[in-house]
Amino acid sequence: MRYAAVLQTKWDMRAAANFMFGGGGGGLLLAAALIGNGPSVRLPAALLGIALMGIGLTMVWLEIGRPWRAVNVMFKPQNSWMTREAYVAGCAFLFAAGFVLLQKDWLQIAAGIAGMAFLYCQARILRAAKGIPAWREPAIVILIVSTGVAEGVAYLAIIELALFGQGGHSLMLLACLVILRMYAWHLYQKRFLAADPPSTVKAVLPRFGSRFVLFGHLLPLLLVAGAYLAPPVGLVSAFIAALLVVVSGLHLKFALVVRMSNLQGYGLGELKRGHPLRLAGLHTVSEASARLRRTRERESRNQGRSQ
């Protein structure tokens, strides 16, 4: 039994926004480099990608207690994934801006590589938080990376649908990535539940997972199949499929960072047989600690009244 496995409060919605928007932006830069259909698609994709990354980094900057000391994050590249994320983000901005201005293909490819590296750094930031079971699970790396890439391809599909009325190869790739993300979620959930997570997270995770699989995977796959019907049904179906992939990815990262980020707490275990507290009817140390805390609070109040 764990004691004091409370929800962390250091990272709120602003910190989650870095993963929600920045991850999708990095995935979009990669998708545009791989399957972007000419400058008419790659240019808006590059602009949207760096805009999403910029929004995410701005939000996490506002979350810092002393924002003007954010420059200190640049000084520990040897042992900080946040520092590496900042350097990679700078490279992504430079390469993407260079592609917008010069329209050189190698700049788009470099921006895509930087976007993928940005995604990986984000996953390793969560993985490095050893005190939070939902983050330190090794399977979170493939989950965050696959989610970001799937979101990036979904953003690209939305751009293509808006400009040309068809998704092209992006829809087929999106279906493959949705299957990969569903496998990554299954692996993460299985390993996380087997690692003795906090009870509150363990209680809500299966229900959250069933909704995530239904609305973020099964329904989008069905809609991708419907995208090959005659327009306008096919166009609407493809657009909703891409939108569901994006929204479900945002919801997943928000839930991981804000809703399921309980601290590990203390595994205090069973009281030994013959212990005075065990003889008094208490079975776990956490129950004894709670009883002792209430007794001390009551004595403190009584002492305050007597004075």
C-alpha positions in Angstrom: 0.0 0.0 0.0 1.3 3.5 -0.9 1.0 6.5 1.3 1.1 10.2 0.2 0.7 9.3 -3.5 -0.8 12.7 -4.2 -1.2 14.5 -7.5 1.8 16.7 -8.4 1.1 20.4 -8.8 4.4 21.7 -10.2 3.4 21.1 -13.8 -0.1 22.4 -14.8 -1.9 23.1 -18.1 0.9 25.4 -19.3 3.5 22.7 -19.0 1.2 20.2 -20.6 0.7 22.6 -23.6 4.4 22.1 -24.5 3.8 18.4 -25.1 0.3 19.0 -26.6 1.2 21.6 -29.2 5.0 21.3 -29.4 4.8 17.5 -30.0 2.3 17.9 -32.8 4.4 20.7 -34.4 7.5 18.5 -34.4 5.6 15.6 -35.9 4.2 18.0 -38.6 7.7 19.1 -39.6 8.7 15.5 -40.0 5.5 14.6 -41.9 6.0 17.5 -44.3 9.6 16.5 -45.0 8.6 12.9 -45.7 5.3 13.1 -47.7 4.6 16.8 -48.3 3.2 17.3 -51.8 5.3 20.1 -53.1 5.8 23.7 -51.9 2.1 24.5 -51.8 1.8 22.0 -48.9 5.2 22.1 -47.4 5.2 25.9 -46.9 2.0 26.1 -44.8 3.1 22.9 -43.0 6.4 24.4 -42.0 4.7 27.6 -40.8 2.1 25.7 -38.8 4.8 23.4 -37.4 7.0 26.1 -36.0 3.9 28.0 -34.8 2.7 25.0 -32.8 6.2 24.5 -31.3 6.4 28.2 -30.5 3.1 28.1 -28.7 4.2 25.1 -26.6 7.5 26.6 -25.6 5.9 29.9 -24.8 3.4 28.3 -22.5 6.0 26.3 -20.6 8.1 29.6 -20.3 5.0 31.3 -18.7 4.8 28.3 -16.3 8.3 29.0 -14.9 8.3 30.7 -11.5 11.0 33.2 -12.7 10.6 33.4 -16.5 13.5 35.7 -17.1 15.9 33.0 -15.8 14.8 30.6 -18.5 18.2 31.1 -20.2 19.6 28.9 -17.5 18.1 25.9 -19.2 20.8 26.2 -21.9 23.7 25.4 -19.6 23.2 21.6 -18.9 23.2 19.8 -22.3 25.3 17.0 -20.9 22.6 15.8 -18.4 19.3 17.6 -19.1 16.8 16.6 -21.7 15.1 20.0 -21.3 18.4 21.6 -22.4 18.6 19.3 -25.4 15.0 20.0 -26.2 15.7 23.7 -26.3 18.7 23.3 -28.6 16.8 21.0 -30.9 13.9 23.5 -31.0 16.2 26.3 -32.0 17.6 24.2 -34.9 14.0 23.3 -36.0 13.0 27.0 -36.0 16.1 27.9 -38.1 15.8 25.1 -40.6 12.0 25.7 -41.0 12.4 29.4 -41.4 15.2 28.9 -43.9 13.0 26.6 -45.9 10.2 29.2 -46.0 12.5 31.9 -47.2 14.8 29.8 -49.6 12.6 26.8 -50.4 15.5 24.4 -50.4 14.5 20.8 -50.0 17.5 19.9 -47.7 16.3 22.6 -45.3 12.9 20.9 -45.1 14.5 17.5 -44.5 16.7 19.0 -41.8 13.7 20.6 -40.1 11.9 17.3 -40.2 14.9 15.6 -38.5 15.0 18.3 -35.9 11.2 17.9 -35.3 11.7 14.2 -34.7 14.5 14.9 -32.3 12.3 17.4 -30.5 9.7 14.7 -30.0 12.2 12.3 -28.6 13.5 14.8 -26.2 10.0 15.5 -24.9 9.5 11.7 -24.4 12.8 11.5 -22.5 11.8 14.5 -20.3 8.9 12.5 -19.0 10.9 9.3 -18.8 13.4 11.0 -16.5 10.9 11.9 -13.9 11.6 9.0 -11.6 9.2 10.1 -8.8 6.0 9.9 -11.0 5.1 6.3 -12.0 3.0 7.4 -15.0 6.0 9.2 -16.5 8.9 7.0 -15.7 7.5 3.9 -17.4 9.9 3.1 -20.3 7.0 2.5 -22.7 6.1 6.1 -22.5 8.9 7.0 -25.0 7.3 5.1 -27.9 3.9 6.3 -26.8 4.8 10.0 -26.9 6.8 9.7 -30.1 4.1 7.7 -32.0 1.5 10.1 -30.8 3.4 13.2 -32.0 4.1 11.6 -35.4 0.5 10.6 -35.8 -0.7 14.1 -34.9 1.8 15.6 -37.4 0.5 13.4 -40.2 -3.1 14.3 -39.2 -2.2 18.0 -39.3 -0.7 17.4 -42.8 -3.8 15.6 -44.0 -6.0 18.5 -42.8 -3.8 20.9 -44.8 -4.1 18.8 -47.9 -7.8 18.3 -47.5 -8.2 22.1 -47.1 -6.1 22.9 -50.1 -6.8 20.1 -52.6 -9.9 18.3 -51.3 -8.0 15.0 -50.9 -5.5 13.5 -48.4 -3.4 11.5 -50.8 -0.7 9.3 -49.2 -1.1 11.0 -45.8 -4.4 9.1 -45.1 -2.8 5.7 -45.6 0.2 6.7 -43.5 -2.2 8.1 -40.9 -4.0 4.7 -40.6 -0.7 2.9 -40.1 0.4 5.3 -37.4 -2.9 5.1 -35.6 -2.4 1.3 -35.4 1.2 1.9 -34.1 -0.1 4.3 -31.5 -2.8 1.9 -30.4 -0.1 -0.8 -29.9 2.1 1.7 -28.0 -0.8 2.5 -25.7 -1.6 -1.2 -25.1 2.1 -1.8 -24.2 2.2 1.3 -22.0 -1.0 0.4 -20.1 -0.1 -3.2 -19.6 3.4 -2.5 -18.2 2.2 0.5 -16.1 -0.6 -1.5 -14.5 1.8 -4.3 -13.7 4.2 -1.9 -11.9 2.0 -1.2 -8.8 0.8 2.3 -9.8 -1.0 4.7 -7.4 -4.5 3.5 -6.7 -6.3 6.6 -8.0 -4.5 6.3 -11.4 -5.1 2.5 -11.5 -8.8 3.1 -11.0 -9.3 5.5 -13.9 -6.7 4.2 -16.4 -8.8 1.4 -17.9 -11.9 3.6 -18.4 -9.7 6.4 -20.0 -8.0 3.8 -22.1 -11.2 2.4 -23.5 -12.4 5.8 -24.6 -9.0 6.6 -26.0 -8.9 3.4 -28.1 -12.5 3.9 -29.3 -12.4 7.6 -30.3 -8.7 7.9 -31.0 -8.1 4.7 -33.0 -11.1 2.5 -34.0 -13.3 5.3 -35.1 -10.6 7.2 -37.1 -9.7 3.9 -38.8 -13.3 3.4 -39.8 -13.5 7.0 -41.1 -10.3 6.7 -43.1 -11.9 3.7 -44.9 -14.9 6.0 -45.5 -12.6 8.7 -47.0 -12.5 6.7 -50.3 -16.2 7.2 -50.8 -17.6 9.7 -53.2 -17.3 13.4 -52.2 -18.5 15.1 -50.1 -18.9 12.1 -47.8 -15.3 11.0 -48.3 -14.0 14.5 -47.7 -15.9 14.9 -44.5 -15.0 11.5 -43.3 -11.3 12.1 -43.9 -11.4 15.4 -42.2 -13.1 14.0 -39.1 -10.7 11.1 -38.9 -7.7 13.5 -38.9 -9.3 15.8 -36.4 -10.1 12.9 -34.0 -6.4 11.7 -34.2 -5.3 15.2 -33.2 -7.8 15.8 -30.4 -7.3 12.3 -28.9 -3.5 12.9 -28.9 -3.9 16.3 -27.2 -6.2 14.7 -24.6 -3.8 11.9 -23.9 -0.9 14.2 -23.2 -3.0 16.5 -21.1 -4.2 13.5 -19.0 -0.7 12.1 -18.6 0.9 15.4 -17.5 -2.0 16.9 -15.4 -4.5 14.2 -14.5 -2.5 11.0 -13.9 0.8 12.5 -12.6 0.5 11.2 -9.1 3.7 11.0 -7.1 5.1 7.6 -6.2 4.4 8.0 -2.5 5.8 5.6 0.2 5.4 1.9 0.1 5.1 1.2 3.8 3.8 -2.3 3.6 2.3 -4.6 6.3 2.9 -4.3 10.1 4.6 -7.3 11.6 2.6 -9.8 13.6 2.7 -9.0 17.3 3.3 -5.2 16.7 1.3 -3.2 19.3 -0.5 -1.3 16.5 -1.3 -4.5 14.8 -2.8 -5.8 18.0 -4.8 -2.6 18.3 -6.6 -3.5 15.0 -4.4 -1.6 12.5 -2.9 -3.5 9.6 -0.8 -1.1 7.6 1.6 1.6 8.5 -0.4 4.2 6.5 -3.4 3.6 8.6 -1.3 4.0 11.8 0.2 7.2 10.4 -3.2 8.6 9.7 -4.5 7.8 13.1 -1.4 9.3 14.8 -1.7 12.5 12.7 -5.3 12.9 13.8 -4.4 12.4 17.4 -1.7 15.0 17.3 -4.0 17.5 15.6 -6.6 16.9 18.2 -4.0 17.4 21.0 -2.7 20.5 19.4 -6.3 22.0 19.2 -7.0 21.1 22.8 -3.7 22.7 23.9 -4.5 25.9 22.0 -7.9 26.1 23.7 -6.3 25.7 27.2 -3.9 28.5 26.6 
